[in-house]
Amino acid sequence: MPLEDELANAADLLRAAGAHVDLDVAPQVPRAPAHVLGPVIRETTTNVLRHGGGRWARLALHLDGASWRYEIVNDLPVAPAAPTLMPGSGTGLAGIDRRLQESGGALDVREEDGTFALVATVPDPAGSPR
């Protein structure tokens, strides 16, 4: 499935759950590695929904130098299930981390100031900044 559709589906699911969603997608997205980022988008959307996504979410996918950067940020509910959100504590984020590392990418997960942020980076298959 094209990444534009994956992101639109993710936004629709979050909206259906009651969240206000901002979606920001780079025009070069058709060349992004869908085989890596598609499952990451699906899993992170599931995680947000499973752990009480809050009132808003922001999804973004951009080319940042020679890497693609996917970010999903949402506000945390009053009593988040924080221990299950960190890599290594559940199969979802650990699987994302493994998939990204196998592709030369990286995962960064943060909880701060009432938000949960996940940033996945993966090298651009074209290999050059644009």
Backbone as XML, in Angstrom:
<?xml version="1.0"?>
<chain id="A" units="angstrom">
  <residue number="1" name="MET">
    <atom name="N" x="0.849" y="-1.174" z="0.000"/>
    <atom name="CA" x="0.000" y="0.000" z="0.000"/>
    <atom name="C" x="0.899" y="1.243" z="0.000"/>
  </residue>
  <residue number="2" name="PRO">
    <atom name="N" x="0.596" y="2.223" z="-0.821"/>
    <atom name="CA" x="1.389" y="3.468" z="-0.823"/>
    <atom name="C" x="1.376" y="4.140" z="0.561"/>
  </residue>
  <residue number="3" name="LEU">
    <atom name="N" x="2.492" y="4.740" z="0.908"/>
    <atom name="CA" x="2.600" y="5.374" z="2.223"/>
    <atom name="C" x="1.591" y="6.503" z="2.413"/>
  </residue>
  <residue number="4" name="GLU">
    <atom name="N" x="1.247" y="7.196" z="1.345"/>
    <atom name="CA" x="0.233" y="8.246" z="1.473"/>
    <atom name="C" x="-1.070" y="7.651" z="1.987"/>
  </residue>
  <residue number="5" name="ASP">
    <atom name="N" x="-1.424" y="6.457" z="1.479"/>
    <atom name="CA" x="-2.644" y="5.775" z="1.917"/>
    <atom name="C" x="-2.510" y="5.258" z="3.340"/>
  </residue>
  <residue number="6" name="GLU">
    <atom name="N" x="-1.333" y="4.726" z="3.681"/>
    <atom name="CA" x="-1.096" y="4.262" z="5.062"/>
    <atom name="C" x="-1.308" y="5.409" z="6.048"/>
  </residue>
  <residue number="7" name="LEU">
    <atom name="N" x="-0.741" y="6.562" z="5.727"/>
    <atom name="CA" x="-0.861" y="7.720" z="6.617"/>
    <atom name="C" x="-2.298" y="8.230" z="6.683"/>
  </residue>
  <residue number="8" name="ALA">
    <atom name="N" x="-2.979" y="8.263" z="5.544"/>
    <atom name="CA" x="-4.383" y="8.694" z="5.533"/>
    <atom name="C" x="-5.244" y="7.737" z="6.354"/>
  </residue>
  <residue number="9" name="ASN">
    <atom name="N" x="-4.988" y="6.420" z="6.221"/>
    <atom name="CA" x="-5.730" y="5.436" z="7.019"/>
    <atom name="C" x="-5.455" y="5.616" z="8.506"/>
  </residue>
  <residue number="10" name="ALA">
    <atom name="N" x="-4.195" y="5.847" z="8.864"/>
    <atom name="CA" x="-3.842" y="6.065" z="10.266"/>
    <atom name="C" x="-4.581" y="7.278" z="10.814"/>
  </residue>
  <residue number="11" name="ALA">
    <atom name="N" x="-4.575" y="8.364" z="10.052"/>
    <atom name="CA" x="-5.270" y="9.579" z="10.484"/>
    <atom name="C" x="-6.763" y="9.317" z="10.643"/>
  </residue>
  <residue number="12" name="ASP">
    <atom name="N" x="-7.349" y="8.586" z="9.695"/>
    <atom name="CA" x="-8.788" y="8.261" z="9.781"/>
    <atom name="C" x="-9.108" y="7.441" z="11.026"/>
  </residue>
  <residue number="13" name="LEU">
    <atom name="N" x="-8.270" y="6.455" z="11.339"/>
    <atom name="CA" x="-8.494" y="5.629" z="12.531"/>
    <atom name="C" x="-8.416" y="6.464" z="13.804"/>
  </residue>
  <residue number="14" name="LEU">
    <atom name="N" x="-7.435" y="7.334" z="13.878"/>
    <atom name="CA" x="-7.298" y="8.183" z="15.063"/>
    <atom name="C" x="-8.466" y="9.158" z="15.179"/>
  </residue>
  <residue number="15" name="ARG">
    <atom name="N" x="-8.896" y="9.693" z="14.045"/>
    <atom name="CA" x="-10.068" y="10.588" z="14.068"/>
    <atom name="C" x="-11.322" y="9.832" z="14.509"/>
  </residue>
  <residue number="16" name="ALA">
    <atom name="N" x="-11.484" y="8.604" z="14.023"/>
    <atom name="CA" x="-12.642" y="7.799" z="14.407"/>
    <atom name="C" x="-12.645" y="7.515" z="15.914"/>
  </residue>
  <residue number="17" name="ALA">
    <atom name="N" x="-11.464" y="7.494" z="16.524"/>
    <atom name="CA" x="-11.354" y="7.291" z="17.964"/>
    <atom name="C" x="-11.553" y="8.595" z="18.736"/>
  </residue>
  <residue number="18" name="GLY">
    <atom name="N" x="-11.794" y="9.704" z="18.027"/>
    <atom name="CA" x="-12.104" y="10.970" z="18.678"/>
    <atom name="C" x="-10.966" y="11.963" z="18.776"/>
  </residue>
  <residue number="19" name="ALA">
    <atom name="N" x="-9.835" y="11.667" z="18.160"/>
    <atom name="CA" x="-8.694" y="12.580" z="18.242"/>
    <atom name="C" x="-8.709" y="13.581" z="17.091"/>
  </residue>
  <residue number="20" name="HIS">
    <atom name="N" x="-8.273" y="14.788" z="17.382"/>
    <atom name="CA" x="-7.992" y="15.763" z="16.327"/>
    <atom name="C" x="-6.628" y="15.379" z="15.761"/>
  </residue>
  <residue number="21" name="VAL">
    <atom name="N" x="-6.529" y="15.263" z="14.431"/>
    <atom name="CA" x="-5.291" y="14.778" z="13.820"/>
    <atom name="C" x="-4.762" y="15.786" z="12.814"/>
  </residue>
  <residue number="22" name="ASP">
    <atom name="N" x="-3.473" y="16.089" z="12.938"/>
    <atom name="CA" x="-2.750" y="16.869" z="11.932"/>
    <atom name="C" x="-1.854" y="15.894" z="11.182"/>
  </residue>
  <residue number="23" name="LEU">
    <atom name="N" x="-1.920" y="15.958" z="9.859"/>
    <atom name="CA" x="-1.135" y="15.080" z="9.006"/>
    <atom name="C" x="-0.269" y="15.941" z="8.110"/>
  </residue>
  <residue number="24" name="ASP">
    <atom name="N" x="1.037" y="15.685" z="8.119"/>
    <atom name="CA" x="1.997" y="16.475" z="7.351"/>
    <atom name="C" x="2.879" y="15.503" z="6.568"/>
  </residue>
  <residue number="25" name="VAL">
    <atom name="N" x="2.706" y="15.473" z="5.252"/>
    <atom name="CA" x="3.397" y="14.496" z="4.414"/>
    <atom name="C" x="4.171" y="15.212" z="3.313"/>
  </residue>
  <residue number="26" name="ALA">
    <atom name="N" x="5.440" y="14.862" z="3.164"/>
    <atom name="CA" x="6.299" y="15.457" z="2.144"/>
    <atom name="C" x="5.867" y="15.017" z="0.748"/>
  </residue>
  <residue number="27" name="PRO">
    <atom name="N" x="6.028" y="15.878" z="-0.242"/>
    <atom name="CA" x="5.645" y="15.510" z="-1.606"/>
    <atom name="C" x="6.484" y="14.367" z="-2.184"/>
  </residue>
  <residue number="28" name="GLN">
    <atom name="N" x="7.679" y="14.130" z="-1.654"/>
    <atom name="CA" x="8.548" y="13.065" z="-2.169"/>
    <atom name="C" x="8.203" y="11.687" z="-1.599"/>
  </residue>
  <residue number="29" name="VAL">
    <atom name="N" x="7.139" y="11.576" z="-0.813"/>
    <atom name="CA" x="6.806" y="10.328" z="-0.123"/>
    <atom name="C" x="6.737" y="9.096" z="-1.034"/>
  </residue>
  <residue number="30" name="PRO">
    <atom name="N" x="6.349" y="9.187" z="-2.284"/>
    <atom name="CA" x="6.310" y="7.961" z="-3.089"/>
    <atom name="C" x="7.651" y="7.227" z="-3.180"/>
  </residue>
  <residue number="31" name="ARG">
    <atom name="N" x="8.757" y="7.912" z="-2.947"/>
    <atom name="CA" x="10.050" y="7.228" z="-3.030"/>
    <atom name="C" x="10.545" y="6.711" z="-1.673"/>
  </residue>
  <residue number="32" name="ALA">
    <atom name="N" x="9.812" y="6.965" z="-0.611"/>
    <atom name="CA" x="10.187" y="6.481" z="0.721"/>
    <atom name="C" x="10.042" y="4.957" z="0.775"/>
  </residue>
  <residue number="33" name="PRO">
    <atom name="N" x="10.820" y="4.291" z="1.632"/>
    <atom name="CA" x="10.780" y="2.825" z="1.711"/>
    <atom name="C" x="9.510" y="2.310" z="2.410"/>
  </residue>
  <residue number="34" name="ALA">
    <atom name="N" x="8.478" y="2.078" z="1.621"/>
    <atom name="CA" x="7.179" y="1.645" z="2.148"/>
    <atom name="C" x="7.267" y="0.300" z="2.861"/>
  </residue>
  <residue number="35" name="HIS">
    <atom name="N" x="8.146" y="-0.582" z="2.408"/>
    <atom name="CA" x="8.260" y="-1.901" z="3.041"/>
    <atom name="C" x="8.751" y="-1.802" z="4.483"/>
  </residue>
  <residue number="36" name="VAL">
    <atom name="N" x="9.441" y="-0.729" z="4.821"/>
    <atom name="CA" x="9.896" y="-0.509" z="6.195"/>
    <atom name="C" x="8.893" y="0.374" z="6.936"/>
  </residue>
  <residue number="37" name="LEU">
    <atom name="N" x="8.532" y="1.490" z="6.339"/>
    <atom name="CA" x="7.710" y="2.477" z="7.050"/>
    <atom name="C" x="6.227" y="2.109" z="7.132"/>
  </residue>
  <residue number="38" name="GLY">
    <atom name="N" x="5.705" y="1.364" z="6.187"/>
    <atom name="CA" x="4.295" y="0.969" z="6.240"/>
    <atom name="C" x="3.959" y="0.220" z="7.523"/>
  </residue>
  <residue number="39" name="PRO">
    <atom name="N" x="4.683" y="-0.864" z="7.841"/>
    <atom name="CA" x="4.407" y="-1.557" z="9.099"/>
    <atom name="C" x="4.648" y="-0.685" z="10.341"/>
  </residue>
  <residue number="40" name="VAL">
    <atom name="N" x="5.604" y="0.223" z="10.267"/>
    <atom name="CA" x="5.867" y="1.124" z="11.393"/>
    <atom name="C" x="4.661" y="2.041" z="11.616"/>
  </residue>
  <residue number="41" name="ILE">
    <atom name="N" x="4.112" y="2.576" z="10.547"/>
    <atom name="CA" x="2.939" y="3.449" z="10.655"/>
    <atom name="C" x="1.765" y="2.681" z="11.248"/>
  </residue>
  <residue number="42" name="ARG">
    <atom name="N" x="1.532" y="1.457" z="10.761"/>
    <atom name="CA" x="0.409" y="0.657" z="11.278"/>
    <atom name="C" x="0.593" y="0.333" z="12.758"/>
  </residue>
  <residue number="43" name="GLU">
    <atom name="N" x="1.788" y="-0.089" z="13.144"/>
    <atom name="CA" x="2.029" y="-0.475" z="14.538"/>
    <atom name="C" x="1.946" y="0.720" z="15.478"/>
  </residue>
  <residue number="44" name="THR">
    <atom name="N" x="2.487" y="1.862" z="15.070"/>
    <atom name="CA" x="2.441" y="3.028" z="15.959"/>
    <atom name="C" x="1.019" y="3.547" z="16.114"/>
  </residue>
  <residue number="45" name="THR">
    <atom name="N" x="0.234" y="3.468" z="15.061"/>
    <atom name="CA" x="-1.175" y="3.872" z="15.165"/>
    <atom name="C" x="-1.905" y="2.951" z="16.125"/>
  </residue>
  <residue number="46" name="THR">
    <atom name="N" x="-1.659" y="1.655" z="16.003"/>
    <atom name="CA" x="-2.266" y="0.684" z="16.912"/>
    <atom name="C" x="-1.860" y="0.973" z="18.348"/>
  </residue>
  <residue number="47" name="ASN">
    <atom name="N" x="-0.577" y="1.286" z="18.570"/>
    <atom name="CA" x="-0.110" y="1.586" z="19.928"/>
    <atom name="C" x="-0.810" y="2.804" z="20.510"/>
  </residue>
  <residue number="48" name="VAL">
    <atom name="N" x="-0.969" y="3.846" z="19.714"/>
    <atom name="CA" x="-1.651" y="5.047" z="20.208"/>
    <atom name="C" x="-3.085" y="4.707" z="20.586"/>
  </residue>
  <residue number="49" name="LEU">
    <atom name="N" x="-3.765" y="3.952" z="19.729"/>
    <atom name="CA" x="-5.150" y="3.579" z="20.014"/>
    <atom name="C" x="-5.242" y="2.655" z="21.233"/>
  </residue>
  <residue number="50" name="ARG">
    <atom name="N" x="-4.342" y="1.699" z="21.328"/>
    <atom name="CA" x="-4.371" y="0.710" z="22.410"/>
    <atom name="C" x="-4.089" y="1.332" z="23.767"/>
  </residue>
  <residue number="51" name="HIS">
    <atom name="N" x="-3.230" y="2.336" z="23.799"/>
    <atom name="CA" x="-2.813" y="2.912" z="25.074"/>
    <atom name="C" x="-3.516" y="4.220" z="25.385"/>
  </residue>
  <residue number="52" name="GLY">
    <atom name="N" x="-4.673" y="4.431" z="24.781"/>
    <atom name="CA" x="-5.441" y="5.626" z="25.098"/>
    <atom name="C" x="-4.848" y="6.856" z="24.481"/>
  </residue>
  <residue number="53" name="GLY">
    <atom name="N" x="-5.144" y="7.098" z="23.216"/>
    <atom name="CA" x="-4.494" y="8.108" z="22.408"/>
    <atom name="C" x="-4.635" y="9.551" z="22.816"/>
  </residue>
  <residue number="54" name="GLY">
    <atom name="N" x="-5.515" y="9.889" z="23.716"/>
    <atom name="CA" x="-5.645" y="11.288" z="24.088"/>
    <atom name="C" x="-6.559" y="12.056" z="23.139"/>
  </residue>
  <residue number="55" name="ARG">
    <atom name="N" x="-6.428" y="13.374" z="23.146"/>
    <atom name="CA" x="-7.328" y="14.243" z="22.378"/>
    <atom name="C" x="-6.786" y="14.643" z="21.022"/>
  </residue>
  <residue number="56" name="TRP">
    <atom name="N" x="-5.477" y="14.550" z="20.809"/>
    <atom name="CA" x="-4.909" y="14.973" z="19.530"/>
    <atom name="C" x="-3.711" y="14.105" z="19.166"/>
  </residue>
  <residue number="57" name="ALA">
    <atom name="N" x="-3.404" y="14.127" z="17.889"/>
    <atom name="CA" x="-2.218" y="13.419" z="17.396"/>
    <atom name="C" x="-1.677" y="14.169" z="16.185"/>
  </residue>
  <residue number="58" name="ARG">
    <atom name="N" x="-0.377" y="14.072" z="15.999"/>
    <atom name="CA" x="0.280" y="14.656" z="14.831"/>
    <atom name="C" x="1.121" y="13.568" z="14.178"/>
  </residue>
  <residue number="59" name="LEU">
    <atom name="N" x="0.930" y="13.378" z="12.887"/>
    <atom name="CA" x="1.714" y="12.422" z="12.118"/>
    <atom name="C" x="2.443" y="13.195" z="11.031"/>
  </residue>
  <residue number="60" name="ALA">
    <atom name="N" x="3.709" y="12.887" z="10.855"/>
    <atom name="CA" x="4.497" y="13.582" z="9.836"/>
    <atom name="C" x="5.485" y="12.602" z="9.213"/>
  </residue>
  <residue number="61" name="LEU">
    <atom name="N" x="5.695" y="12.757" z="7.918"/>
    <atom name="CA" x="6.710" y="11.981" z="7.211"/>
    <atom name="C" x="7.416" y="12.905" z="6.248"/>
  </residue>
  <residue number="62" name="HIS">
    <atom name="N" x="8.713" y="13.088" z="6.475"/>
    <atom name="CA" x="9.513" y="14.017" z="5.668"/>
    <atom name="C" x="10.888" y="13.440" z="5.381"/>
  </residue>
  <residue number="63" name="LEU">
    <atom name="N" x="11.450" y="13.905" z="4.295"/>
    <atom name="CA" x="12.826" y="13.613" z="3.971"/>
    <atom name="C" x="13.681" y="14.624" z="4.724"/>
  </residue>
  <residue number="64" name="ASP">
    <atom name="N" x="14.601" y="14.118" z="5.542"/>
    <atom name="CA" x="15.456" y="14.962" z="6.365"/>
    <atom name="C" x="16.896" y="14.619" z="6.006"/>
  </residue>
  <residue number="65" name="GLY">
    <atom name="N" x="17.468" y="15.359" z="5.077"/>
    <atom name="CA" x="18.800" y="15.029" z="4.578"/>
    <atom name="C" x="18.748" y="13.752" z="3.769"/>
  </residue>
  <residue number="66" name="ALA">
    <atom name="N" x="19.501" y="12.752" z="4.192"/>
    <atom name="CA" x="19.536" y="11.467" z="3.485"/>
    <atom name="C" x="18.691" y="10.410" z="4.189"/>
  </residue>
  <residue number="67" name="SER">
    <atom name="N" x="17.798" y="10.838" z="5.085"/>
    <atom name="CA" x="16.942" y="9.903" z="5.819"/>
    <atom name="C" x="15.493" y="10.354" z="5.789"/>
  </residue>
  <residue number="68" name="TRP">
    <atom name="N" x="14.619" y="9.363" z="5.848"/>
    <atom name="CA" x="13.199" y="9.633" z="6.033"/>
    <atom name="C" x="12.924" y="9.673" z="7.519"/>
  </residue>
  <residue number="69" name="ARG">
    <atom name="N" x="12.098" y="10.623" z="7.936"/>
    <atom name="CA" x="11.758" y="10.798" z="9.346"/>
    <atom name="C" x="10.243" y="10.718" z="9.490"/>
  </residue>
  <residue number="70" name="TYR">
    <atom name="N" x="9.785" y="9.670" z="10.170"/>
    <atom name="CA" x="8.370" y="9.514" z="10.484"/>
    <atom name="C" x="8.197" y="9.836" z="11.960"/>
  </residue>
  <residue number="71" name="GLU">
    <atom name="N" x="7.223" y="10.689" z="12.267"/>
    <atom name="CA" x="6.981" y="11.077" z="13.651"/>
    <atom name="C" x="5.501" y="10.987" z="13.949"/>
  </residue>
  <residue number="72" name="ILE">
    <atom name="N" x="5.198" y="10.385" z="15.083"/>
    <atom name="CA" x="3.825" y="10.402" z="15.590"/>
    <atom name="C" x="3.903" y="10.895" z="17.027"/>
  </residue>
  <residue number="73" name="VAL">
    <atom name="N" x="3.128" y="11.921" z="17.313"/>
    <atom name="CA" x="3.105" y="12.541" z="18.640"/>
    <atom name="C" x="1.653" y="12.649" z="19.055"/>
  </residue>
  <residue number="74" name="ASN">
    <atom name="N" x="1.379" y="12.349" z="20.307"/>
    <atom name="CA" x="0.023" y="12.538" z="20.826"/>
    <atom name="C" x="0.081" y="12.934" z="22.291"/>
  </residue>
  <residue number="75" name="ASP">
    <atom name="N" x="-1.022" y="13.535" z="22.746"/>
    <atom name="CA" x="-1.095" y="13.863" z="24.159"/>
    <atom name="C" x="-1.452" y="12.595" z="24.920"/>
  </residue>
  <residue number="76" name="LEU">
    <atom name="N" x="-0.931" y="12.503" z="26.112"/>
    <atom name="CA" x="-1.175" y="11.326" z="26.935"/>
    <atom name="C" x="-2.453" y="11.501" z="27.740"/>
  </residue>
  <residue number="77" name="PRO">
    <atom name="N" x="-3.181" y="10.412" z="27.937"/>
    <atom name="CA" x="-4.326" y="10.487" z="28.838"/>
    <atom name="C" x="-3.840" y="10.741" z="30.261"/>
  </residue>
  <residue number="78" name="VAL">
    <atom name="N" x="-4.759" y="11.028" z="31.148"/>
    <atom name="CA" x="-4.404" y="11.377" z="32.524"/>
    <atom name="C" x="-3.582" y="10.279" z="33.197"/>
  </residue>
  <residue number="79" name="ALA">
    <atom name="N" x="-3.929" y="9.015" z="32.983"/>
    <atom name="CA" x="-3.198" y="7.900" z="33.600"/>
    <atom name="C" x="-2.669" y="6.976" z="32.507"/>
  </residue>
  <residue number="80" name="PRO">
    <atom name="N" x="-1.566" y="7.351" z="31.826"/>
    <atom name="CA" x="-1.049" y="6.518" z="30.741"/>
    <atom name="C" x="-0.484" y="5.192" z="31.242"/>
  </residue>
  <residue number="81" name="ALA">
    <atom name="N" x="-0.476" y="4.227" z="30.369"/>
    <atom name="CA" x="0.115" y="2.925" z="30.676"/>
    <atom name="C" x="1.588" y="2.976" z="30.278"/>
  </residue>
  <residue number="82" name="ALA">
    <atom name="N" x="2.323" y="3.892" z="30.864"/>
    <atom name="CA" x="3.690" y="4.200" z="30.453"/>
    <atom name="C" x="4.626" y="3.003" z="30.355"/>
  </residue>
  <residue number="83" name="PRO">
    <atom name="N" x="4.620" y="2.062" z="31.306"/>
    <atom name="CA" x="5.596" y="0.981" z="31.193"/>
    <atom name="C" x="5.465" y="0.154" z="29.907"/>
  </residue>
  <residue number="84" name="THR">
    <atom name="N" x="4.290" y="0.081" z="29.320"/>
    <atom name="CA" x="4.128" y="-0.731" z="28.119"/>
    <atom name="C" x="4.478" y="0.033" z="26.854"/>
  </residue>
  <residue number="85" name="LEU">
    <atom name="N" x="4.792" y="1.311" z="26.960"/>
    <atom name="CA" x="5.054" y="2.106" z="25.772"/>
    <atom name="C" x="6.522" y="2.107" z="25.358"/>
  </residue>
  <residue number="86" name="MET">
    <atom name="N" x="7.410" y="1.735" z="26.225"/>
    <atom name="CA" x="8.831" y="1.829" z="25.918"/>
    <atom name="C" x="9.329" y="0.607" z="25.155"/>
  </residue>
  <residue number="87" name="PRO">
    <atom name="N" x="10.304" y="0.796" z="24.255"/>
    <atom name="CA" x="10.855" y="-0.339" z="23.513"/>
    <atom name="C" x="11.389" y="-1.403" z="24.465"/>
  </residue>
  <residue number="88" name="GLY">
    <atom name="N" x="11.182" y="-2.652" z="24.088"/>
    <atom name="CA" x="11.664" y="-3.754" z="24.897"/>
    <atom name="C" x="10.661" y="-4.238" z="25.916"/>
  </residue>
  <residue number="89" name="SER">
    <atom name="N" x="9.629" y="-3.454" z="26.216"/>
    <atom name="CA" x="8.654" y="-3.871" z="27.203"/>
    <atom name="C" x="7.447" y="-4.528" z="26.554"/>
  </residue>
  <residue number="90" name="GLY">
    <atom name="N" x="7.363" y="-4.463" z="25.248"/>
    <atom name="CA" x="6.276" y="-5.094" z="24.522"/>
    <atom name="C" x="6.748" y="-5.459" z="23.132"/>
  </residue>
  <residue number="91" name="THR">
    <atom name="N" x="6.031" y="-6.330" z="22.486"/>
    <atom name="CA" x="6.494" y="-6.789" z="21.179"/>
    <atom name="C" x="6.359" y="-5.713" z="20.113"/>
  </residue>
  <residue number="92" name="GLY">
    <atom name="N" x="5.396" y="-4.803" z="20.210"/>
    <atom name="CA" x="5.166" y="-3.802" z="19.175"/>
    <atom name="C" x="6.339" y="-2.886" z="18.932"/>
  </residue>
  <residue number="93" name="LEU">
    <atom name="N" x="6.747" y="-2.120" z="19.941"/>
    <atom name="CA" x="7.841" y="-1.171" z="19.757"/>
    <atom name="C" x="9.188" y="-1.864" z="19.622"/>
  </residue>
  <residue number="94" name="ALA">
    <atom name="N" x="9.340" y="-3.001" z="20.270"/>
    <atom name="CA" x="10.586" y="-3.757" z="20.097"/>
    <atom name="C" x="10.694" y="-4.239" z="18.654"/>
  </residue>
  <residue number="95" name="GLY">
    <atom name="N" x="9.579" y="-4.662" z="18.080"/>
    <atom name="CA" x="9.573" y="-5.085" z="16.679"/>
    <atom name="C" x="9.875" y="-3.940" z="15.735"/>
  </residue>
  <residue number="96" name="ILE">
    <atom name="N" x="9.324" y="-2.765" z="16.029"/>
    <atom name="CA" x="9.607" y="-1.575" z="15.222"/>
    <atom name="C" x="11.095" y="-1.252" z="15.289"/>
  </residue>
  <residue number="97" name="ASP">
    <atom name="N" x="11.641" y="-1.270" z="16.500"/>
    <atom name="CA" x="13.053" y="-0.969" z="16.676"/>
    <atom name="C" x="13.926" y="-1.939" z="15.881"/>
  </residue>
  <residue number="98" name="ARG">
    <atom name="N" x="13.602" y="-3.208" z="15.958"/>
    <atom name="CA" x="14.356" y="-4.236" z="15.228"/>
    <atom name="C" x="14.257" y="-4.018" z="13.716"/>
  </residue>
  <residue number="99" name="ARG">
    <atom name="N" x="13.045" y="-3.771" z="13.219"/>
    <atom name="CA" x="12.836" y="-3.545" z="11.782"/>
    <atom name="C" x="13.647" y="-2.342" z="11.298"/>
  </residue>
  <residue number="100" name="LEU">
    <atom name="N" x="13.618" y="-1.256" z="12.075"/>
    <atom name="CA" x="14.359" y="-0.056" z="11.686"/>
    <atom name="C" x="15.865" y="-0.300" z="11.697"/>
  </residue>
  <residue number="101" name="GLN">
    <atom name="N" x="16.360" y="-0.967" z="12.740"/>
    <atom name="CA" x="17.798" y="-1.249" z="12.808"/>
    <atom name="C" x="18.251" y="-2.113" z="11.638"/>
  </residue>
  <residue number="102" name="GLU">
    <atom name="N" x="17.430" y="-3.096" z="11.257"/>
    <atom name="CA" x="17.776" y="-3.957" z="10.122"/>
    <atom name="C" x="17.852" y="-3.176" z="8.812"/>
  </residue>
  <residue number="103" name="SER">
    <atom name="N" x="17.170" y="-2.059" z="8.759"/>
    <atom name="CA" x="17.168" y="-1.217" z="7.559"/>
    <atom name="C" x="18.151" y="-0.056" z="7.665"/>
  </residue>
  <residue number="104" name="GLY">
    <atom name="N" x="18.962" y="-0.043" z="8.714"/>
    <atom name="CA" x="19.930" y="1.031" z="8.903"/>
    <atom name="C" x="19.335" y="2.259" z="9.568"/>
  </residue>
  <residue number="105" name="GLY">
    <atom name="N" x="18.136" y="2.118" z="10.119"/>
    <atom name="CA" x="17.448" y="3.244" z="10.745"/>
    <atom name="C" x="17.534" y="3.203" z="12.258"/>
  </residue>
  <residue number="106" name="ALA">
    <atom name="N" x="16.709" y="4.041" z="12.886"/>
    <atom name="CA" x="16.726" y="4.154" z="14.344"/>
    <atom name="C" x="15.345" y="4.542" z="14.855"/>
  </residue>
  <residue number="107" name="LEU">
    <atom name="N" x="15.119" y="4.256" z="16.121"/>
    <atom name="CA" x="13.867" y="4.583" z="16.795"/>
    <atom name="C" x="14.181" y="5.435" z="18.014"/>
  </residue>
  <residue number="108" name="ASP">
    <atom name="N" x="13.401" y="6.484" z="18.206"/>
    <atom name="CA" x="13.507" y="7.325" z="19.389"/>
    <atom name="C" x="12.108" y="7.467" z="19.969"/>
  </residue>
  <residue number="109" name="VAL">
    <atom name="N" x="11.938" y="7.118" z="21.238"/>
    <atom name="CA" x="10.651" y="7.193" z="21.917"/>
    <atom name="C" x="10.816" y="8.076" z="23.141"/>
  </residue>
  <residue number="110" name="ARG">
    <atom name="N" x="9.899" y="9.033" z="23.283"/>
    <atom name="CA" x="9.986" y="9.960" z="24.418"/>
    <atom name="C" x="8.600" y="10.218" z="25.011"/>
  </residue>
  <residue number="111" name="GLU">
    <atom name="N" x="8.572" y="10.357" z="26.312"/>
    <atom name="CA" x="7.398" y="10.863" z="27.020"/>
    <atom name="C" x="7.863" y="12.072" z="27.800"/>
  </residue>
  <residue number="112" name="GLU">
    <atom name="N" x="7.246" y="13.227" z="27.514"/>
    <atom name="CA" x="7.604" y="14.428" z="28.258"/>
    <atom name="C" x="6.515" y="15.469" z="28.104"/>
  </residue>
  <residue number="113" name="ASP">
    <atom name="N" x="6.338" y="16.254" z="29.130"/>
    <atom name="CA" x="5.369" y="17.350" z="29.117"/>
    <atom name="C" x="3.992" y="16.913" z="28.649"/>
  </residue>
  <residue number="114" name="GLY">
    <atom name="N" x="3.557" y="15.722" z="29.085"/>
    <atom name="CA" x="2.218" y="15.248" z="28.757"/>
    <atom name="C" x="2.043" y="14.740" z="27.340"/>
  </residue>
  <residue number="115" name="THR">
    <atom name="N" x="3.159" y="14.480" z="26.644"/>
    <atom name="CA" x="3.063" y="13.950" z="25.283"/>
    <atom name="C" x="3.887" y="12.673" z="25.154"/>
  </residue>
  <residue number="116" name="PHE">
    <atom name="N" x="3.489" y="11.878" z="24.189"/>
    <atom name="CA" x="4.228" y="10.685" z="23.792"/>
    <atom name="C" x="4.675" y="10.931" z="22.365"/>
  </residue>
  <residue number="117" name="ALA">
    <atom name="N" x="5.965" y="10.771" z="22.096"/>
    <atom name="CA" x="6.499" y="10.993" z="20.755"/>
    <atom name="C" x="7.329" y="9.804" z="20.328"/>
  </residue>
  <residue number="118" name="LEU">
    <atom name="N" x="7.105" y="9.368" z="19.103"/>
    <atom name="CA" x="7.899" y="8.313" z="18.507"/>
    <atom name="C" x="8.433" y="8.838" z="17.191"/>
  </residue>
  <residue number="119" name="VAL">
    <atom name="N" x="9.743" y="8.749" z="17.024"/>
    <atom name="CA" x="10.392" y="9.182" z="15.793"/>
    <atom name="C" x="11.154" y="7.990" z="15.226"/>
  </residue>
  <residue number="120" name="ALA">
    <atom name="N" x="10.822" y="7.649" z="13.985"/>
    <atom name="CA" x="11.506" y="6.571" z="13.276"/>
    <atom name="C" x="12.246" y="7.179" z="12.099"/>
  </residue>
  <residue number="121" name="THR">
    <atom name="N" x="13.521" y="6.837" z="11.986"/>
    <atom name="CA" x="14.287" y="7.313" z="10.832"/>
    <atom name="C" x="14.803" y="6.103" z="10.073"/>
  </residue>
  <residue number="122" name="VAL">
    <atom name="N" x="14.859" y="6.257" z="8.756"/>
    <atom name="CA" x="15.342" y="5.198" z="7.882"/>
    <atom name="C" x="16.028" y="5.859" z="6.694"/>
  </residue>
  <residue number="123" name="PRO">
    <atom name="N" x="17.124" y="5.284" z="6.227"/>
    <atom name="CA" x="17.826" y="5.904" z="5.092"/>
    <atom name="C" x="16.951" y="6.018" z="3.850"/>
  </residue>
  <residue number="124" name="ASP">
    <atom name="N" x="17.164" y="7.083" z="3.105"/>
    <atom name="CA" x="16.475" y="7.285" z="1.829"/>
    <atom name="C" x="17.075" y="6.314" z="0.809"/>
  </residue>
  <residue number="125" name="PRO">
    <atom name="N" x="16.240" y="5.496" z="0.159"/>
    <atom name="CA" x="16.776" y="4.570" z="-0.837"/>
    <atom name="C" x="17.549" y="5.270" z="-1.962"/>
  </residue>
  <residue number="126" name="ALA">
    <atom name="N" x="17.187" y="6.510" z="-2.258"/>
    <atom name="CA" x="17.906" y="7.260" z="-3.291"/>
    <atom name="C" x="19.288" y="7.684" z="-2.797"/>
  </residue>
  <residue number="127" name="GLY">
    <atom name="N" x="19.449" y="7.746" z="-1.463"/>
    <atom name="CA" x="20.749" y="7.990" z="-0.874"/>
    <atom name="C" x="21.305" y="9.383" z="-0.943"/>
  </residue>
  <residue number="128" name="SER">
    <atom name="N" x="20.515" y="10.363" z="-1.383"/>
    <atom name="CA" x="21.061" y="11.705" z="-1.444"/>
    <atom name="C" x="20.048" y="12.712" z="-0.919"/>
  </residue>
  <residue number="129" name="PRO">
    <atom name="N" x="20.532" y="13.761" z="-0.266"/>
    <atom name="CA" x="19.626" y="14.792" z="0.248"/>
    <atom name="C" x="18.903" y="15.494" z="-0.890"/>
  </residue>
  <residue number="130" name="ARG">
    <atom name="N" x="17.665" y="15.907" z="-0.604"/>
    <atom name="CA" x="16.858" y="16.655" z="-1.579"/>
    <atom name="C" x="16.188" y="17.814" z="-0.892"/>
  </residue>
</chain>
